[in-house]
Amino acid sequence: MQKKLLITTGILGCLAVILGAFGAHALAEKLSSSQLNTYQTGIQYHYYHTLALLGVLAIRNQYTTATWLYRAAFCFIVGILFFSGSIYLLACQELLSLQKWVKIIGPITPIGGLFFILGWLMLIIQAIQFPNTEQK
């Protein structure tokens, strides 16, 4: 499980860098300032939660049972895909001719945000329910 999570985290981190550079260079002249700000919001949350995944991996070995840590990681991954992914699409909707899909893509964003919140709550549950090995 840890190996798959590390690979997934590496892929998501790499994508955050690629999409950030793409936004700064290729999209800077093609999007309005409002669209670019929206795109950058997606990048920021993508980065934050990729770092959160690294944090989950870093503390994993402190717990004999890490069920809630892995659930948190799952929520962070889904959050990145739904929240950041939908924001990227919404910001680039005119470039990609996705205007007719906005009614479908738009509601995905808050669902992704909910997954981010659930992920953080699951970290809290992990800390409360299972003391780490150093506390034993």
N, C-alpha and C positions, 0 to 999 in steps of 0.2 A: 504494500500500500504506500509506504513512504517513497519508494522509487518512482511509482506512477505519479504521485503528488509532486515530487521534485521535478520530474520531466514536464508535467503540466504547468507548473510554476515557471519553469524556464521558458517554455513556449509563450506563455502569457506575458512574461517580462520582455521577451524579444519582440513580441507584437506591439507592446506598449511603446518601445523605442522606435520601431519602424513606423507605426501610425503617428507618433508624435513628430518624427522627422518629416513624414509625408505631409502632415498638416502645416508644419512651419514653412516648408519649401514649396511643395506642389500645390497646396490648397490656398496658400496665403493670398494669391492674386485672383483666385477663382470664387472664393466665398466672401460674403459681406462680413463686416466686423462682427455683427451679431451671430452669424452662422459660425464664424471662426471661434468666437467665445464659447458657443455651445459645444463645438468640437473639442475645445480645450478642456471643458468640464468633463467630458467623457474620458479624455486622456488622464486627467488628474485622478479620477476615481479608479481608473484602470491601474495606474501606478500604485495608489494607496493600498488597494486590495491585493495586488501582487506582492507587495511588501508584507501585508498581513499573512498571506500564505507562507512566505518565508519565515515569519514569526511562528506560525503553527508548526512548521518543520523544526525550527530551532528549539522549541520547548517540548516537543513530542516525547523525548526520552526521559523527561522528568516525571512522567506519569506511567504507572503500570497499566492503567486503563485509559484509553484516549478516544473513546467513542464520540464524545462531544466535540473534541478537537477536529476529528475527521468530518463530522457533520458541519462544523463551522467552515472548514475548508471547502466542502461541497457548496455551501451557501455563497461563499465568496466567489467561487468559480461561476456559478449560475448568475450571481449579481453582475460580474464583469461582462458576461455574455449578454445578458438582458439589458442592464442599465447602460453600460458604456457602448455596447453594440448598437442598441437602438438610438442612442444619441449620435453616434457616428452617422447612421443612416439618415436621421432627421436633419442633421446639419448639412448633409450632402444630397438631400432629396432632389433639389433642382438639377444638380449635375448628373444624378443617376436616374432622373425622370421617375421619381417615386412618389410624386404628389398624390396619386390616387391611393397609395398605401399608407398614408399618414394616419388615417383612422385606425389602422391595425397596428402600426409600429408605435404610435404615440403611447397607447396604454401599456406597452411592454416596459417602458422606462420606470414607472413607479413600482412595478412588480420586481424589477431588478433591485431597486432601492430597498424594497422590503426584504429581499434576500440578503442584502448587505447588513441590515439591522438584525435579522435573525442570526447571521453569522457571529456578530459581536455578542449577542445574547447567549449564544451557545458557548462562547469562550467563558463567559461569566458562570454558566452552569457547570462547565468543566472544573473551574477553579473551586466552586462551592461544593460540588458533589464528590470530587475525587481529590483529596490532598495529594500534593506532589510527593515524590519519593524522598526529598530532602526534609520534609516535615515529619516523616515517620520515625 
